[in-house]
Amino acid sequence: MPRIGQVLGIEGTAWNLSAAVFDDDLISLRSSPYIPPHGGIHPREAAQHHASVMKEVIADALADAGEITGVAFSQGPGLGPCLRTVATAARSLALSLDVPLIGVNHCVAHIEIGRFATGYTDPIVLYASGANTQVLGYLNGRYRIFGETLDIGIGNGLDKFARYHDLPHPGGPAIEEFAKEGSYIPLPYTVKGMDLAFSGLISAAKEADAPLPDVCYSLQETSFAMCVEVTERALAHTGKDEVILVGGVGVNARMQEMLAAMCEERGAAFAVPERKYMGDNGAMIAYTGRVMLASGQTIPISESRVNPGFRSDQVEVGWRSDTGSIFAGARDGDTVRGAEAEVDLSGDDVVKRRLKKGYRHPRLDAMLIRERTRAEARILSAARRAGVATPVIRDLTADSITMEKVIGSELKYVLDQATAEKAGTAVGKLHTAGIVHGDLTTSNMILRDGEIVLIDFGLGQITGEIEARGVDLHVFFQTLESTMPDAEDLKAAFLSGYRETFPHADDVVEREHEIELRGRYL
């Protein structure tokens, strides 16, 4: 095993060139951000900036350091020219110092420095930055992605809006200041199961005919509520009880406030790392590089090629010995609490009541509760007419549905290839009827007498769009990948049943693959 001492880390995935030295704690941290003269970040210009300040930034970081025992660098994801510039410097230093080289996943580094700074051991992580918006949790040796943006990262979306209004880069701080004087106006709210999308919201915000403070306020309220909702869904699905917020957008006080409110409502702990650890920084690379070095996860120079599309769930987390908690559940007697509703099982029927969310603006919250309740009742009835097993509706109010009690086991507890195939058959029937579930997770399927019953259609819609069907499959496949070690076999079984009952299955499968690729670094 290599000797573990002080590790130099170099970060340069996008706009900020940063270097740090970590031992048992942070020794030094130096940064030199690239500020574009206008518009967004140009990858080649950012790389040229990094190259021009590399020597100075590293020298400053090493000035307070002792003997270096390893050199870590951001291997990806990120902008290719920037990554290659940093990797070249890291290789040269590792060779000249005759120490191991460690390639660090940028996203995982955000998580690890967050765990270090907060002391949390097994949190759900909301990672909100320029190019990335993901909800992650640890399970069986990897950080699993429970949900993510299907188009652009939240930070890039805010930057696009800011450029449209000639606000400085990065756009988040300026938007936050304007928002302090604003009032709410409705804007598109797009959550697709555990995933979300920002493009439509940003376009509507740019075109909004309202004072700029009102648009900024509403853009924050809407986009942040979307992020918090999918974070709560991950909490409900996994049963974890800690949440941390990482990434540059996470410095926003309103986002922190909303997450804190959600966690308080759910009885979960919430924390945010120190500000110096939030944006892209060398400390997170140095720290993660050090724990990787301690577990022997180094790479030879010949295998140190950068990876602009490096996914966090591709990293083997060899430095953690635990497996991560999941499926602890949130049940209190005859009451089950999900992400957005409370289900009362005490009577002969089930009463599902949507809960008010203190983190969401009251007008937005009321609209979502009303529309989702009505839509769920309408789609449940349509699905049953199409031959899909769903609960029978007994009564409907503005915020609740009384329905048949389905006696069985949630699919996530009994999932195998046979039940996965049955799930595919049910979803195939649903899509044949022109219905999209909107939240296809193994928590929303019940195995009853050998039959799959679909529940929780609150995000459903009646549509024949191939994109919506592709998202349905993508959400289900993400759930498998984030929770099941034999995910590929289960996906194959699901698709066998899906193809059997839906004539256009192959077109949807192809679209799902396109959607998956969009989730790569953007």
BAFI-961679 format. One record per residue (C-alpha): x negated, y, z negated; residue number from 0. Coordinates in steps of 0.05 Angstrom, whole numbers. Each point is the difference from the previous one (the first is absolute). Layout:
N
   east  north     up num
      X      Y      Z NUM
...
END
This chain:
522
   east  north     up num
      0      0      0   0
    -25     70     15   1
    -19     46    -57   2
     58     47    -17   3
    -20     71    -15   4
     13     65     35   5
     35     -4     67   6
      1     55     53   7
     66      7     37   8
     11     39     64   9
     70     19     24  10
     14     29     69  11
     63    -31     30  12
     29     66     24  13
     -7     73    -23  14
    -44     -5    -62  15
    -72    -23     -4  16
    -13    -19    -72  17
    -53    -38    -39  18
     -1    -23    -72  19
    -39    -44    -48  20
     35    -46    -49  21
    -28    -40    -58  22
     47    -17    -57  23
     29     69     13  24
     -7     55     53  25
    -71     27      4  26
      9     50     56  27
     49     21     54  28
    -14     46     59  29
     45     18     59  30
      0     41     64  31
     68      3     34  32
      9     13     74  33
     49     57     11  34
     24      4     72  35
      1     71     28  36
     71    -12     25  37
     48    -59      8  38
    -14    -68    -29  39
    -62    -41     -9  40
    -39    -16     63  41
    -37    -66    -13  42
    -63     18     39  43
     -7     69    -32  44
     12    -30    -69  45
    -54    -52     13  46
    -48     54     23  47
     14     38    -65  48
    -13    -62    -41  49
    -66    -12     36  50
    -22     72    -11  51
     12     -1    -76  52
    -15    -73    -14  53
    -72     10    -25  54
     19     57    -46  55
     61    -34    -30  56
    -36    -65    -14  57
    -61     36    -28  58
     44     40    -47  59
     35    -64    -24  60
    -67    -35    -12  61
    -30     59    -38  62
     34    -22    -64  63
     -9    -75     12  64
    -50    -52    -22  65
    -18    -63     37  66
     52    -19     53  67
     18    -74      2  68
     49      1     58  69
     28     44     55  70
     74     -1     15  71
     35     34     58  72
     71      8     26  73
      5    -54     53  74
     71     18     20  75
     55     16     13  76
    -14     68     29  77
    -22     40     60  78
    -51    -40     41  79
    -52     55     11  80
      1     19    -74  81
     -5    -72    -23  82
    -59    -14     45  83
    -37     61    -24  84
      7    -21    -73  85
    -16    -73     15  86
    -65     19     35  87
    -23     41    -60  88
     19    -55    -49  89
    -38    -54     39  90
    -62     44      3  91
      2     13    -75  92
     11    -73    -18  93
    -59    -21     43  94
    -46     55    -26  95
     18    -14    -73  96
      1    -75     12  97
     67     -8    -35  98
     65    -35     19  99
     51     32     47 100
     74     -1    -19 101
     55     15     50 102
     61     29    -37 103
     72      4     24 104
     20     73     -8 105
     72    -17    -23 106
    -22    -52    -51 107
    -51     51    -26 108
     57     48    -15 109
     35    -55    -39 110
    -62    -21    -39 111
    -20     70    -21 112
     72     11    -20 113
     -1    -62    -44 114
    -67     22    -30 115
     24     71    -14 116
     68    -18    -29 117
    -19    -65    -36 118
     60    -35     32 119
    -13    -73     17 120
     55    -25     47 121
     38     60     28 122
     44     12     59 123
    -38     53     40 124
     29     56     42 125
    -57     20     47 126
     18     66     33 127
    -52     33     43 128
     -9     32     68 129
      0    -63     43 130
     27    -51    -50 131
     65     -9    -37 132
      5    -68    -33 133
     29    -34    -61 134
    -46    -55    -25 135
     -7    -51    -55 136
    -50    -54    -17 137
     17    -74      8 138
    -43    -62      7 139
    -66     33     19 140
     24     56     46 141
     34     67     -2 142
     66    -13     34 143
     37     54     39 144
     73      0    -22 145
     18     60     43 146
    -31     53     44 147
     13     53     52 148
     22    -25     67 149
    -25     61     37 150
    -44     55    -31 151
    -30      8    -69 152
     34     50    -46 153
    -61     46     -2 154
     -5      2     76 155
     74     16      3 156
     -8     58    -47 157
    -60     25     40 158
     41     -2     65 159
     54     42    -32 160
    -52     48    -28 161
    -34      9     67 162
     67     15     32 163
      8     58    -49 164
    -73     22      4 165
    -14    -21    -72 166
    -71    -18    -20 167
    -29    -71      2 168
     14    -44    -38 169
     73     19      0 170
     22    -31    -66 171
    -23     54    -48 172
     32     56     41 173
     65    -38      6 174
      0    -12    -75 175
     -7     75    -13 176
     57     19     47 177
     43    -55    -29 178
     -2     33    -69 179
     46     55     27 180
     46    -44     42 181
     69    -32     -3 182
     25    -66     27 183
     24    -11     71 184
     17    -69     28 185
    -55    -34     42 186
     -4    -71     28 187
    -15    -54    -52 188
    -29    -63     31 189
    -13    -60    -43 190
      1    -68     33 191
     -2    -53    -54 192
    -68      5    -31 193
    -26     44     57 194
     11     73     19 195
    -10     47     58 196
    -16     74      1 197
      0     21     74 198
     75     17      3 199
     -4     38    -65 200
    -60     41     23 201
     34     16     67 202
     64     22    -35 203
    -39     42    -50 204
    -37     36     57 205
     65     15     35 206
     39     20    -62 207
     34     68      3 208
    -12     18    -72 209
    -49     43    -40 210
    -69    -32     -4 211
      2     -9    -76 212
     65    -38      6 213
    -28    -46     54 214
    -64    -12    -40 215
     39    -16    -63 216
     47    -48     37 217
    -57    -32     38 218
    -34    -17    -66 219
     64    -22    -34 220
     18    -46     58 221
    -68    -30     17 222
    -20    -10    -72 223
     67    -32    -18 224
    -11    -49     56 225
    -68    -19    -28 226
     27     -7    -71 227
     58    -43     24 228
    -45    -51     34 229
    -45      0    -61 230
     59    -16    -44 231
     20    -56     48 232
    -69    -31     -9 233
      7      7    -76 234
     68    -34      1 235
    -23    -56     46 236
    -64    -17    -38 237
     19     14    -72 238
    -65     38    -12 239
      3     55    -52 240
    -55     49     19 241
     -4     51     57 242
    -58     43     22 243
     -3     53     54 244
    -62      7     43 245
    -21     38     63 246
     -6     73     17 247
     74     15      6 248
      7    -27    -71 249
    -28     64    -30 250
     68     32     15 251
     33     16    -67 252
     71    -14     27 253
    -19    -69     25 254
    -30    -16    -68 255
     62     26    -35 256
     47    -42     42 257
    -40    -64    -11 258
     -3     13    -75 259
     76      9     -1 260
     11    -65     37 261
    -47    -39    -45 262
     33     29    -63 263
     68    -23     25 264
    -27    -70     12 265
    -42     -4    -63 266
    -65     -5     39 267
    -66     34    -16 268
    -26     53     48 269
    -67     34      7 270
    -40     42     49 271
    -76     -1      4 272
    -40     64    -11 273
      4     47     59 274
    -72    -12     22 275
     18    -73     13 276
     64     14     40 277
    -23     24     68 278
    -53    -36     42 279
    -63     -1    -43 280
    -66    -36     -7 281
     14    -21    -71 282
     54    -49     21 283
    -49    -32     50 284
    -56     -3    -51 285
     44    -29    -55 286
     32    -52     45 287
    -67    -16     30 288
    -27    -13    -70 289
     55    -49    -19 290
     -9    -35     67 291
    -75     -4    -11 292
     12    -31    -68 293
     43    -54     32 294
    -51    -13     56 295
     42     32     56 296
    -56     31     41 297
    -10     -2     75 298
    -62     -8     44 299
    -17     57     46 300
     18    -43     60 301
     72     -6    -25 302
     10     72    -22 303
     39     23     61 304
     53     52    -17 305
     74    -18      6 306
     46     60     15 307
     62    -44    -11 308
    -24    -34    -64 309
     62    -20    -39 310
      0     -3    -76 311
     33    -68      2 312
    -59    -27     40 313
    -47      9    -59 314
    -16    -59    -45 315
      1     30    -70 316
    -54    -44    -29 317
    -13     46    -59 318
     68    -14    -33 319
     11    -66    -35 320
     74      9    -14 321
     55    -20     49 322
     46     60    -10 323
     70     -2    -27 324
     63     -7     42 325
     72    -21     -6 326
      6     19    -73 327
     69     28     16 328
     41     56    -31 329
     60    -35    -33 330
     33     17    -65 331
     52    -52    -17 332
     54      3     54 333
    -28     64     31 334
    -51     -2     56 335
    -35     64     21 336
    -28      7     69 337
    -33     60     33 338
     62     42     10 339
     58    -37    -32 340
     21    -36    -63 341
     38    -65      8 342
     49    -23    -55 343
      7    -76      0 344
     42     -5    -63 345
     68    -11     32 346
     29    -47     51 347
    -22     49     54 348
    -63     41     10 349
      1     75     -7 350
    -57     36     36 351
     -6     73    -20 352
    -50     46     33 353
    -40     41    -51 354
    -14     74      1 355
    -74     14      8 356
    -29     55    -42 357
    -59      8     47 358
     43     17     61 359
     33     67     13 360
     73     -6    -23 361
     29     15     70 362
    -46    -50     33 363
     14    -52    -54 364
     76      8      5 365
     -3     -5     76 366
    -41    -64     -2 367
     44    -33    -53 368
     64     17     38 369
    -25    -20     70 370
    -35    -64    -22 371
     60    -24    -40 372
     48     10     58 373
    -48    -29     51 374
    -13    -62    -42 375
     74    -16     -7 376
     12     10     74 377
    -59    -42     21 378
     14    -56    -50 379
     69     -9     31 380
    -28      2     71 381
    -53    -51    -16 382
     51    -48    -30 383
     43      6     63 384
    -62    -20     40 385
     -9    -64    -39 386
    -56     24    -46 387
      7    -20    -73 388
      9     62    -43 389
     39     16    -64 390
     74     14      8 391
     19     72    -20 392
     54      8    -53 393
      0     75    -12 394
    -37     64     21 395
    -13     68    -34 396
    -45     58     17 397
    -60    -31    -33 398
     17    -73    -12 399
     22    -64     33 400
     35    -57    -35 401
    -12    -65     36 402
     -2    -76     -5 403
    -52    -28    -47 404
    -50    -41     39 405
    -26    -58    -43 406
    -68    -22     24 407
    -75     15     -1 408
    -35     61     28 409
    -40    -24     60 410
    -65     27    -29 411
      3    -53    -54 412
     16    -60     45 413
    -33     19     66 414
    -29    -56     42 415
     -1    -15     74 416
     70    -30      0 417
     32     60    -34 418
    -41     49     42 419
     29    -33     63 420
     70      8    -29 421
    -15     73    -13 422
    -21      8     73 423
     65    -32     22 424
     41     49    -42 425
    -38     60     25 426
      7    -24     72 427
     76     -2     -9 428
     -2     69    -30 429
    -40     30     57 430
     44    -35     52 431
     59     37    -31 432
    -36     67      9 433
    -14      9    -75 434
    -67     17    -31 435
     -9    -14    -74 436
    -50     56    -14 437
    -32    -31    -62 438
    -16    -72     17 439
    -39    -24    -59 440
      2    -67    -36 441
     34     36    -58 442
     60     14     44 443
     13    -71     21 444
     33    -53    -45 445
     -2    -75     12 446
     70    -26    -17 447
     17    -73     12 448
    -52     -5     55 449
     23     63     34 450
    -34     69      4 451
     45     56    -25 452
    -23     71     19 453
     12     55    -51 454
    -17     73    -10 455
     17     33     67 456
     -9     71    -27 457
    -51     17     54 458
     36    -38     55 459
     27     26     65 460
     41    -23     60 461
    -46      6     59 462
    -27    -39     59 463
    -67     36      1 464
    -59    -46      7 465
    -41     48    -43 466
     47     -8    -60 467
      0    -75      8 468
    -76      0      3 469
     -4     40    -64 470
     46    -51    -33 471
    -49    -56     16 472
    -59     43    -18 473
     28     14    -69 474
     12    -75    -11 475
    -68    -20     25 476
    -34     52    -44 477
     37    -29    -60 478
    -27    -69     17 479
    -71     26     11 480
      0     38    -65 481
     28    -55    -44 482
    -11    -69     30 483
    -66    -36     12 484
     29    -41     58 485
     30     60     34 486
    -18    -21     71 487
     34    -68     -6 488
     62     34    -30 489
      1     51     57 490
     -3    -56     51 491
     58    -37    -34 492
     41     65     -3 493
    -11     13     74 494
     21    -71     17 495
     68     14    -31 496
      3     71     28 497
    -13    -23     72 498
     53    -54     -7 499
     56     50    -14 500
    -22     65     35 501
     -9     -1     76 502
    -47     60      2 503
    -45    -23    -57 504
    -65      3     39 505
     11     73     19 506
     10     17    -73 507
    -61    -40    -21 508
    -42     38     50 509
     27     66    -26 510
    -15    -21    -72 511
    -72    -10     20 512
     -3     70     30 513
     29     27    -65 514
    -53    -37    -40 515
    -55     32     42 516
     29     69    -13 517
    -14    -12    -74 518
    -74     -1     14 519
    -41     62    -15 520
     32     58     39 521
END
